[in-house]
């Protein structure tokens, strides 16, 4: 006859509760400790949107939508917030935001974060385009070796305005709600403007296959100069 196992009483010695250090009173905290810079915080939010575009478990078209939201957010950020920060930095070099950061420092950090964000977005976009291609959707960004495709694109190009200036000259006034493409040449530069944002994509007939093709003018406009 087998004996039933004996169970020892379960006991955990939690000891004395550890006293957590109390947070310093708000009145004793500096502005840097209490506040986040609104513009740098906003860029962090945009980076989280970009992380959604980088997620391979998200459907490819949804990833592309998140990537375009990142660009749309940055467009508005540079139309509204960046000019305001630059104006404050010029008008009052000693001006500090409520979080304690000088306007000039915020402007420098914005530039660094945006350049890093755009570089990451370009890498993610390449991955998205590859995922779309596997689904039968092709967005062409480089077609210099395909003369047939080049000819078809040239015939369907929308109206574009080109402004050429020497490198030492200031940028022309750029209207909002348009696509502006900056092209650098030796000793000068050009700004190509698409008046209608919807014209940045050209839909093409099926080329050799029954697949769906679009041309991204934002990536290849300089080829038409």
NUFI-559885 format. One record per residue (C-alpha): residue in three letters; x, y, z; residue number from 0. Coordinates in nm, 3 decimals, decimal comma, padded with zeros to 5 digits. Each point is the difference from the previous one (the first is absolute). Example, Ala and Ser with C-alpha at 12.3 -4.5 7.8 and 13.67 -1.06 7.14 Angstrom:
2
+------+---------+---------+---------+-----+
| type |    east |   north |      up | seq |
+------+---------+---------+---------+-----+
|  ALA |  01,230 | -00,450 |  00,780 |   0 |
|  SER |  00,137 |  00,344 | -00,066 |   1 |
+------+---------+---------+---------+-----+
//
This chain:
225
+------+---------+---------+---------+-----+
| type |    east |   north |      up | seq |
+------+---------+---------+---------+-----+
|  UNK |  00,000 |  00,000 |  00,000 |   0 |
|  UNK |  00,160 |  00,327 | -00,114 |   1 |
|  UNK |  00,017 |  00,290 |  00,234 |   2 |
|  UNK | -00,133 |  00,334 | -00,108 |   3 |
|  UNK |  00,273 |  00,263 | -00,033 |   4 |
|  UNK |  00,041 |  00,246 |  00,277 |   5 |
|  UNK | -00,028 |  00,365 | -00,090 |   6 |
|  UNK |  00,196 |  00,251 |  00,201 |   7 |
|  UNK | -00,170 |  00,329 |  00,075 |   8 |
|  UNK |  00,091 |  00,264 | -00,256 |   9 |
|  UNK |  00,151 |  00,308 |  00,155 |  10 |
|  UNK |  00,169 |  00,299 | -00,156 |  11 |
|  UNK |  00,187 |  00,242 |  00,214 |  12 |
|  UNK | -00,077 |  00,335 | -00,155 |  13 |
|  UNK |  00,194 |  00,181 |  00,267 |  14 |
|  UNK | -00,072 |  00,356 |  00,081 |  15 |
|  UNK | -00,146 |  00,204 | -00,285 |  16 |
|  UNK |  00,261 |  00,217 | -00,165 |  17 |
|  UNK | -00,074 |  00,364 |  00,031 |  18 |
|  UNK |  00,005 |  00,166 | -00,340 |  19 |
|  UNK |  00,176 |  00,334 | -00,017 |  20 |
|  UNK | -00,253 |  00,278 | -00,016 |  21 |
|  UNK | -00,009 |  00,209 | -00,315 |  22 |
|  UNK |  00,131 |  00,347 |  00,056 |  23 |
|  UNK | -00,270 |  00,264 |  00,031 |  24 |
|  UNK | -00,089 |  00,158 | -00,333 |  25 |
|  UNK |  00,110 |  00,335 |  00,133 |  26 |
|  UNK |  00,356 | -00,128 |  00,050 |  27 |
|  UNK |  00,031 | -00,154 | -00,349 |  28 |
|  UNK |  00,163 |  00,196 | -00,277 |  29 |
|  UNK | -00,179 |  00,070 | -00,326 |  30 |
|  UNK |  00,221 | -00,257 | -00,175 |  31 |
|  UNK | -00,121 | -00,268 |  00,244 |  32 |
|  UNK | -00,370 |  00,091 | -00,014 |  33 |
|  UNK | -00,051 |  00,073 | -00,369 |  34 |
|  UNK |  00,070 | -00,150 | -00,341 |  35 |
|  UNK |  00,066 |  00,224 | -00,296 |  36 |
|  UNK | -00,318 |  00,003 | -00,208 |  37 |
|  UNK |  00,177 | -00,012 | -00,337 |  38 |
|  UNK |  00,248 | -00,273 |  00,087 |  39 |
|  UNK | -00,285 | -00,197 |  00,159 |  40 |
|  UNK | -00,203 |  00,039 | -00,318 |  41 |
|  UNK |  00,288 | -00,138 | -00,208 |  42 |
|  UNK |  00,014 | -00,299 |  00,236 |  43 |
|  UNK | -00,370 | -00,059 | -00,070 |  44 |
|  UNK |  00,067 |  00,014 | -00,374 |  45 |
|  UNK |  00,276 | -00,256 |  00,047 |  46 |
|  UNK | -00,254 | -00,234 |  00,161 |  47 |
|  UNK | -00,220 |  00,039 | -00,308 |  48 |
|  UNK |  00,302 | -00,093 | -00,209 |  49 |
|  UNK |  00,045 | -00,312 |  00,213 |  50 |
|  UNK | -00,347 | -00,110 | -00,114 |  51 |
|  UNK |  00,119 |  00,033 | -00,361 |  52 |
|  UNK |  00,304 | -00,213 |  00,087 |  53 |
|  UNK | -00,208 | -00,285 |  00,145 |  54 |
|  UNK |  00,010 | -00,293 | -00,249 |  55 |
|  UNK | -00,311 | -00,154 |  00,159 |  56 |
|  UNK | -00,209 |  00,297 | -00,119 |  57 |
|  UNK | -00,145 | -00,030 | -00,357 |  58 |
|  UNK |  00,220 |  00,172 | -00,258 |  59 |
|  UNK | -00,255 |  00,264 | -00,104 |  60 |
|  UNK | -00,061 |  00,089 |  00,365 |  61 |
|  UNK |  00,375 |  00,033 |  00,049 |  62 |
|  UNK |  00,014 |  00,234 | -00,299 |  63 |
|  UNK | -00,283 |  00,206 |  00,150 |  64 |
|  UNK |  00,193 |  00,037 |  00,326 |  65 |
|  UNK |  00,310 |  00,107 | -00,195 |  66 |
|  UNK | -00,199 |  00,269 | -00,182 |  67 |
|  UNK | -00,148 |  00,122 |  00,330 |  68 |
|  UNK |  00,357 |  00,052 |  00,125 |  69 |
|  UNK |  00,076 |  00,222 | -00,302 |  70 |
|  UNK | -00,329 |  00,189 |  00,032 |  71 |
|  UNK |  00,070 |  00,064 |  00,369 |  72 |
|  UNK |  00,348 |  00,130 | -00,078 |  73 |
|  UNK | -00,140 |  00,229 | -00,273 |  74 |
|  UNK | -00,230 |  00,166 |  00,252 |  75 |
|  UNK |  00,274 |  00,006 |  00,266 |  76 |
|  UNK |  00,233 |  00,190 | -00,233 |  77 |
|  UNK | -00,274 |  00,237 | -00,114 |  78 |
|  UNK | -00,105 |  00,093 |  00,354 |  79 |
|  UNK |  00,243 | -00,088 |  00,278 |  80 |
|  UNK |  00,346 |  00,026 | -00,158 |  81 |
|  UNK | -00,051 |  00,360 | -00,128 |  82 |
|  UNK | -00,126 |  00,099 |  00,346 |  83 |
|  UNK |  00,305 | -00,152 |  00,173 |  84 |
|  UNK |  00,235 |  00,165 | -00,252 |  85 |
|  UNK | -00,174 |  00,336 |  00,049 |  86 |
|  UNK |  00,042 | -00,024 |  00,378 |  87 |
|  UNK |  00,367 | -00,095 | -00,035 |  88 |
|  UNK |  00,067 |  00,300 | -00,227 |  89 |
|  UNK | -00,203 |  00,253 |  00,195 |  90 |
|  UNK |  00,125 | -00,096 |  00,345 |  91 |
|  UNK |  00,311 | -00,226 |  00,008 |  92 |
|  UNK | -00,044 | -00,043 |  00,377 |  93 |
|  UNK | -00,361 | -00,113 | -00,021 |  94 |
|  UNK | -00,076 | -00,328 |  00,176 |  95 |
|  UNK | -00,309 | -00,218 | -00,029 |  96 |
|  UNK | -00,188 | -00,096 |  00,319 |  97 |
|  UNK |  00,203 | -00,322 |  00,018 |  98 |
|  UNK |  00,320 |  00,205 |  00,026 |  99 |
|  UNK |  00,144 | -00,067 | -00,347 | 100 |
|  UNK |  00,118 |  00,299 | -00,205 | 101 |
|  UNK | -00,176 |  00,045 | -00,335 | 102 |
|  UNK |  00,331 | -00,037 | -00,188 | 103 |
|  UNK |  00,066 | -00,335 |  00,169 | 104 |
|  UNK | -00,351 | -00,123 | -00,077 | 105 |
|  UNK |  00,051 |  00,096 | -00,365 | 106 |
|  UNK |  00,327 | -00,196 | -00,014 | 107 |
|  UNK | -00,158 | -00,306 |  00,165 | 108 |
|  UNK | -00,299 |  00,017 | -00,235 | 109 |
|  UNK |  00,235 | -00,007 | -00,299 | 110 |
|  UNK |  00,192 | -00,298 |  00,139 | 111 |
|  UNK | -00,314 | -00,198 |  00,084 | 112 |
|  UNK | -00,171 |  00,072 | -00,332 | 113 |
|  UNK |  00,305 | -00,101 | -00,206 | 114 |
|  UNK |  00,021 | -00,324 |  00,197 | 115 |
|  UNK | -00,374 | -00,057 | -00,041 | 116 |
|  UNK |  00,007 |  00,061 | -00,376 | 117 |
|  UNK |  00,295 | -00,237 | -00,045 | 118 |
|  UNK | -00,192 | -00,270 |  00,188 | 119 |
|  UNK | -00,313 |  00,072 | -00,201 | 120 |
|  UNK |  00,191 | -00,049 | -00,327 | 121 |
|  UNK |  00,121 | -00,344 |  00,114 | 122 |
|  UNK | -00,350 | -00,098 |  00,112 | 123 |
|  UNK | -00,151 |  00,121 | -00,326 | 124 |
|  UNK |  00,234 | -00,225 | -00,200 | 125 |
|  UNK | -00,124 | -00,295 |  00,206 | 126 |
|  UNK | -00,364 |  00,105 | -00,052 | 127 |
|  UNK |  00,047 |  00,029 | -00,376 | 128 |
|  UNK |  00,146 | -00,351 | -00,008 | 129 |
|  UNK | -00,298 | -00,129 |  00,200 | 130 |
|  UNK | -00,242 |  00,173 | -00,237 | 131 |
|  UNK |  00,181 | -00,152 | -00,298 | 132 |
|  UNK | -00,060 | -00,347 |  00,142 | 133 |
|  UNK | -00,370 |  00,089 |  00,009 | 134 |
|  UNK |  00,002 |  00,110 | -00,366 | 135 |
|  UNK |  00,015 |  00,377 |  00,062 | 136 |
|  UNK |  00,304 |  00,173 | -00,147 | 137 |
|  UNK |  00,103 |  00,359 |  00,071 | 138 |
|  UNK |  00,288 |  00,087 | -00,232 | 139 |
|  UNK |  00,266 |  00,235 |  00,131 | 140 |
|  UNK |  00,282 | -00,072 | -00,246 | 141 |
|  UNK | -00,062 | -00,071 | -00,368 | 142 |
|  UNK |  00,294 |  00,153 | -00,187 | 143 |
|  UNK |  00,083 | -00,333 | -00,165 | 144 |
|  UNK | -00,358 | -00,061 | -00,119 | 145 |
|  UNK | -00,049 |  00,220 | -00,307 | 146 |
|  UNK | -00,356 | -00,117 | -00,059 | 147 |
|  UNK | -00,101 |  00,091 |  00,352 | 148 |
|  UNK |  00,193 |  00,327 | -00,024 | 149 |
|  UNK | -00,187 |  00,095 | -00,318 | 150 |
|  UNK | -00,339 | -00,076 |  00,153 | 151 |
|  UNK |  00,082 |  00,203 |  00,310 | 152 |
|  UNK |  00,121 |  00,298 | -00,206 | 153 |
|  UNK | -00,333 |  00,004 | -00,186 | 154 |
|  UNK | -00,198 |  00,009 |  00,324 | 155 |
|  UNK |  00,202 |  00,244 |  00,205 | 156 |
|  UNK | -00,214 |  00,270 |  00,163 | 157 |
|  UNK |  00,074 |  00,370 | -00,023 | 158 |
|  UNK |  00,306 |  00,088 |  00,207 | 159 |
|  UNK |  00,163 |  00,333 |  00,079 | 160 |
|  UNK |  00,380 |  00,015 |  00,009 | 161 |
|  UNK |  00,197 |  00,272 |  00,177 | 162 |
|  UNK |  00,380 |  00,008 | -00,051 | 163 |
|  UNK |  00,225 |  00,206 |  00,227 | 164 |
|  UNK |  00,368 |  00,032 |  00,081 | 165 |
|  UNK |  00,115 | -00,172 |  00,317 | 166 |
|  UNK |  00,062 |  00,333 |  00,176 | 167 |
|  UNK | -00,356 |  00,120 | -00,066 | 168 |
|  UNK | -00,274 | -00,046 |  00,257 | 169 |
|  UNK | -00,284 | -00,244 | -00,050 | 170 |
|  UNK | -00,307 |  00,135 | -00,179 | 171 |
|  UNK | -00,327 |  00,033 |  00,186 | 172 |
|  UNK | -00,153 | -00,348 |  00,016 | 173 |
|  UNK | -00,379 | -00,015 |  00,015 | 174 |
|  UNK | -00,164 | -00,252 |  00,230 | 175 |
|  UNK | -00,221 | -00,291 | -00,108 | 176 |
|  UNK |  00,235 | -00,083 | -00,286 | 177 |
|  UNK |  00,283 | -00,244 | -00,065 | 178 |
|  UNK |  00,343 |  00,162 | -00,030 | 179 |
|  UNK |  00,300 | -00,206 | -00,116 | 180 |
|  UNK |  00,347 |  00,141 |  00,066 | 181 |
|  UNK |  00,271 | -00,093 | -00,254 | 182 |
|  UNK |  00,364 |  00,100 |  00,048 | 183 |
|  UNK |  00,230 |  00,075 | -00,296 | 184 |
|  UNK |  00,364 |  00,117 | -00,007 | 185 |
|  UNK | -00,013 |  00,368 |  00,092 | 186 |
|  UNK | -00,380 |  00,023 | -00,005 | 187 |
|  UNK | -00,317 | -00,171 |  00,107 | 188 |
|  UNK | -00,353 | -00,052 | -00,125 | 189 |
|  UNK | -00,340 | -00,022 |  00,163 | 190 |
|  UNK | -00,264 | -00,196 | -00,187 | 191 |
|  UNK | -00,357 |  00,065 |  00,112 | 192 |
|  UNK | -00,303 | -00,220 | -00,058 | 193 |
|  UNK | -00,304 |  00,223 |  00,036 | 194 |
|  UNK | -00,237 | -00,286 |  00,088 | 195 |
|  UNK |  00,110 | -00,246 |  00,268 | 196 |
|  UNK | -00,209 | -00,275 | -00,158 | 197 |
|  UNK |  00,214 |  00,022 | -00,315 | 198 |
|  UNK |  00,305 | -00,141 |  00,179 | 199 |
|  UNK | -00,113 | -00,347 | -00,116 | 200 |
|  UNK | -00,061 | -00,108 | -00,358 | 201 |
|  UNK | -00,204 | -00,310 | -00,067 | 202 |
|  UNK |  00,127 | -00,204 | -00,293 | 203 |
|  UNK | -00,151 | -00,268 | -00,217 | 204 |
|  UNK |  00,115 | -00,355 |  00,070 | 205 |
|  UNK |  00,357 | -00,043 | -00,119 | 206 |
|  UNK |  00,078 | -00,349 | -00,129 | 207 |
|  UNK | -00,208 | -00,144 |  00,284 | 208 |
|  UNK | -00,348 |  00,049 |  00,141 | 209 |
|  UNK |  00,138 |  00,154 |  00,315 | 210 |
|  UNK | -00,081 |  00,345 |  00,132 | 211 |
|  UNK |  00,264 |  00,265 | -00,058 | 212 |
|  UNK |  00,045 |  00,353 |  00,131 | 213 |
|  UNK |  00,284 |  00,246 | -00,038 | 214 |
|  UNK |  00,111 |  00,206 |  00,298 | 215 |
|  UNK |  00,096 |  00,342 | -00,135 | 216 |
|  UNK |  00,133 |  00,097 |  00,339 | 217 |
|  UNK |  00,288 | -00,242 | -00,051 | 218 |
|  UNK |  00,074 |  00,052 | -00,370 | 219 |
|  UNK | -00,105 |  00,353 | -00,099 | 220 |
|  UNK |  00,362 |  00,104 | -00,050 | 221 |
|  UNK |  00,021 | -00,244 | -00,289 | 222 |
|  UNK | -00,236 |  00,218 | -00,205 | 223 |
|  UNK |  00,217 |  00,314 |  00,017 | 224 |
+------+---------+---------+---------+-----+
//
